[in-house]
Amino acid sequence: MSIKIYGDPGSGSLRRVTTAAAIMGITIERVNIDLFKGESHTPEFLALNPHGLTPVMVDEDVVLYEASAINLYLAEKVGSDLLGASAHERHEVLQWMFWSGEQWRVFSTLTFNERIVKPFMGQTGDASIIDLAFANIRAAGAVLDRHLAQRRFIVGDRLTLADIDIAAPFSQSARTKVPFDEFPHLMAWQQRLLDTVPAWAETKRELDGRMDAAIAAVGLKL
């Protein structure tokens, strides 16, 4: 029985899971959930994730939501070194994944909600929320830029789940205009991922196609 992954192709969080699964050679069954049509809030989907968010993984009797948890599950299932090649690396990978959730991705998500989701729904974004998000992005971005000044990847000398987690906000950055371009080492690292990780480049093309079509369909000007 295949592993099912529920999600919208325009989701950066789904991108994290599909990228990791592809790198690890894990076959997944994609189940599309159209977030723009509210399909994540049907009774059937809410039974899988009461928060009404994607992605969700179903592997026989195991149901998980939150992309980081799904990726950890998949990496442990196949013994992938995306989780680190040693106990010390594993702890570093987990440190950066937790850091990403609390200090990094959340503020890009806030910006996405104010600059994309609200206008998509005919609402006006809150400039004060964007200002708050940008201040935190700049603070965290400075930390990342210093960390990446002499490194090719977040942990060790190759790609790990830490890179995938921290790279996720770049999925929507061209639309939200977050200030990533203020950090040259961060920008170089992201381009390196696109150049050297085929799955990351492929999922970007899928996400961009989905988002561009959805935005064009409602005539939203960014």
C-alpha positions as CSV (number, residue, x, y, z in Angstrom):
1,M,0.0,0.0,0.0
2,S,1.5,3.3,-1.1
3,I,2.1,6.3,1.1
4,K,-0.5,9.0,0.4
5,I,0.4,12.6,0.6
6,Y,-2.5,15.1,0.6
7,G,-1.7,18.7,-0.5
8,D,-2.0,21.6,-2.9
9,P,0.8,21.9,-5.5
10,G,1.0,25.6,-4.7
11,S,2.1,24.9,-1.1
12,G,5.7,25.4,0.0
13,S,5.1,22.9,2.8
14,L,3.9,20.2,0.3
15,R,7.1,21.0,-1.7
16,R,9.2,20.2,1.3
17,V,7.7,16.7,1.5
18,T,7.6,15.9,-2.2
19,T,11.2,17.0,-2.6
20,A,12.4,14.9,0.4
21,A,10.5,11.9,-0.8
22,A,12.0,12.2,-4.3
23,I,15.5,12.5,-3.0
24,M,15.0,9.4,-0.7
25,G,13.5,7.4,-3.6
26,I,10.2,7.0,-1.7
27,T,7.2,6.4,-3.9
28,I,4.2,8.4,-2.8
29,E,0.6,8.7,-4.0
30,R,-0.3,12.4,-4.4
31,V,-3.8,13.4,-3.4
32,N,-4.5,16.9,-4.6
33,I,-6.3,19.2,-2.1
34,D,-7.3,22.5,-3.7
35,L,-6.7,25.1,-0.9
36,F,-8.2,27.9,-3.0
37,K,-11.5,26.0,-3.2
38,G,-11.6,25.2,0.5
39,E,-11.1,21.5,0.1
40,S,-8.9,21.3,3.3
41,H,-12.0,22.2,5.3
42,T,-14.3,19.4,4.3
43,P,-15.4,17.0,7.0
44,E,-13.4,14.2,5.4
45,F,-10.2,16.2,5.4
46,L,-10.7,17.6,8.8
47,A,-10.8,14.1,10.1
48,L,-7.2,13.8,8.9
49,N,-6.1,17.2,10.2
50,P,-8.5,19.2,12.3
51,H,-6.5,22.4,11.5
52,G,-7.5,22.2,7.9
53,L,-3.9,22.5,6.7
54,T,-1.8,20.5,4.3
55,P,0.2,18.4,3.8
56,V,-1.0,15.3,5.5
57,M,0.5,11.9,5.2
58,V,-1.4,8.6,5.5
59,D,0.8,5.4,5.6
60,E,-1.6,2.6,6.5
61,D,-2.7,3.4,10.1
62,V,-0.2,6.2,10.5
63,V,-1.6,9.7,9.9
64,L,0.7,12.7,10.3
65,Y,0.4,16.4,9.5
66,E,3.2,19.1,9.6
67,A,5.7,18.8,6.8
68,S,8.7,18.5,9.2
69,A,7.1,15.6,11.1
70,I,6.3,13.9,7.8
71,N,9.9,14.3,6.6
72,L,11.3,12.9,9.8
73,Y,9.0,9.9,9.6
74,L,10.0,9.2,6.0
75,A,13.7,9.6,6.7
76,E,13.5,7.2,9.6
77,K,11.4,4.8,7.6
78,V,14.1,4.3,5.0
79,G,17.2,5.2,7.1
80,S,18.1,8.2,5.1
81,D,21.1,10.4,5.9
82,L,18.9,13.4,5.1
83,L,18.5,13.2,8.9
84,G,22.2,13.4,9.4
85,A,25.1,10.9,9.0
86,S,25.9,10.8,12.7
87,A,24.2,11.3,16.0
88,H,25.8,14.8,16.3
89,E,24.6,15.7,12.8
90,R,21.1,14.5,13.6
91,H,20.9,16.8,16.6
92,E,22.1,19.7,14.5
93,V,19.6,18.9,11.8
94,L,16.8,18.8,14.4
95,Q,18.1,22.1,15.9
96,W,17.8,23.9,12.6
97,M,14.5,22.4,11.8
98,F,13.1,23.5,15.1
99,W,14.7,26.9,14.6
100,S,13.2,27.2,11.2
101,G,9.7,26.6,12.5
102,E,10.0,29.2,15.3
103,Q,12.4,31.8,14.0
104,W,12.1,31.7,10.2
105,R,9.3,30.1,8.2
106,V,6.5,31.5,10.4
107,F,7.3,35.1,9.3
108,S,7.3,34.3,5.7
109,T,3.9,32.6,6.2
110,L,2.6,35.7,7.8
111,T,3.8,37.8,4.8
112,F,2.2,35.3,2.4
113,N,-1.1,35.6,4.2
114,E,-1.1,39.4,4.1
115,R,0.2,39.8,0.6
116,I,-1.4,36.9,-1.2
117,V,-4.1,35.1,0.7
118,K,-6.0,38.3,1.9
119,P,-5.9,40.0,-1.5
120,F,-7.0,36.7,-3.1
121,M,-10.0,36.8,-0.8
122,G,-10.7,40.5,-1.6
123,Q,-9.3,41.7,1.7
124,T,-6.6,44.2,2.4
125,G,-3.3,43.1,4.0
126,D,-2.2,44.6,7.3
127,A,1.0,46.6,6.8
128,S,1.9,46.4,10.5
129,I,2.0,42.6,10.3
130,I,4.2,42.8,7.3
131,D,6.5,45.2,9.1
132,L,6.7,42.8,12.1
133,A,7.4,39.9,9.8
134,F,10.1,41.7,7.9
135,A,11.9,42.7,11.1
136,N,12.0,39.1,12.2
137,I,13.0,37.9,8.8
138,R,15.9,40.3,8.7
139,A,17.1,39.3,12.2
140,A,17.0,35.6,11.3
141,G,18.4,36.2,7.8
142,A,21.4,37.8,9.3
143,V,22.0,34.7,11.4
144,L,21.7,32.5,8.4
145,D,23.9,34.6,6.2
146,R,26.7,34.4,8.7
147,H,26.2,30.7,9.1
148,L,26.4,30.2,5.4
149,A,29.3,32.5,4.7
150,Q,31.8,29.5,4.7
151,R,29.3,26.6,4.2
152,R,27.6,25.0,1.2
153,F,24.8,23.5,3.3
154,I,23.2,24.1,6.7
155,V,24.6,21.0,8.4
156,G,27.7,19.1,7.3
157,D,28.9,19.0,3.7
158,R,25.7,17.9,2.0
159,L,22.0,18.4,1.8
160,T,19.9,17.5,4.8
161,L,16.3,18.1,6.0
162,A,17.5,21.3,7.6
163,D,18.2,22.8,4.1
164,I,14.8,21.7,2.9
165,D,13.0,23.3,5.9
166,I,14.9,26.5,5.7
167,A,14.6,26.8,2.0
168,A,10.8,26.5,2.0
169,P,10.1,30.3,2.2
170,F,11.9,30.8,-1.1
171,S,8.9,29.1,-2.6
172,Q,6.8,32.2,-2.5
173,S,9.5,34.9,-2.1
174,A,9.1,36.3,-5.6
175,R,5.5,37.0,-4.9
176,T,5.7,38.2,-1.3
177,K,8.9,40.3,-1.8
178,V,10.4,39.3,1.4
179,P,13.9,40.9,1.8
180,F,16.0,37.8,1.2
181,D,18.1,39.6,-1.4
182,E,19.7,41.6,1.4
183,F,21.7,38.4,2.3
184,P,24.2,37.3,-0.4
185,H,25.3,34.1,1.2
186,L,21.7,33.1,1.8
187,M,20.8,33.8,-1.9
188,A,23.9,31.9,-3.1
189,W,22.9,28.9,-1.0
190,Q,19.4,28.9,-2.4
191,Q,20.7,29.1,-6.0
192,R,23.1,26.2,-5.2
193,L,20.1,24.1,-4.1
194,L,18.3,24.8,-7.3
195,D,21.4,24.0,-9.4
196,T,22.4,20.8,-7.6
197,V,19.2,19.3,-6.2
198,P,17.0,18.3,-9.2
199,A,13.9,17.6,-7.1
200,W,14.1,21.1,-5.5
201,A,14.1,22.7,-9.0
202,E,11.3,20.4,-10.2
203,T,9.0,21.2,-7.3
204,K,9.7,24.9,-7.9
205,R,8.4,24.6,-11.4
206,E,5.3,22.8,-10.2
207,L,4.6,25.3,-7.5
208,D,5.2,28.3,-9.7
209,G,2.8,26.9,-12.4
210,R,0.1,26.3,-9.8
211,M,0.4,29.7,-8.2
212,D,0.7,31.7,-11.4
213,A,-2.4,30.1,-12.7
214,A,-4.4,30.6,-9.5
215,I,-3.3,34.3,-9.3
216,A,-4.1,34.9,-13.0
217,A,-7.5,33.3,-12.6
218,V,-8.6,36.0,-10.2
219,G,-6.7,38.9,-11.8
220,L,-4.6,39.5,-8.8
221,K,-1.8,42.0,-9.3
222,L,1.2,41.5,-7.1
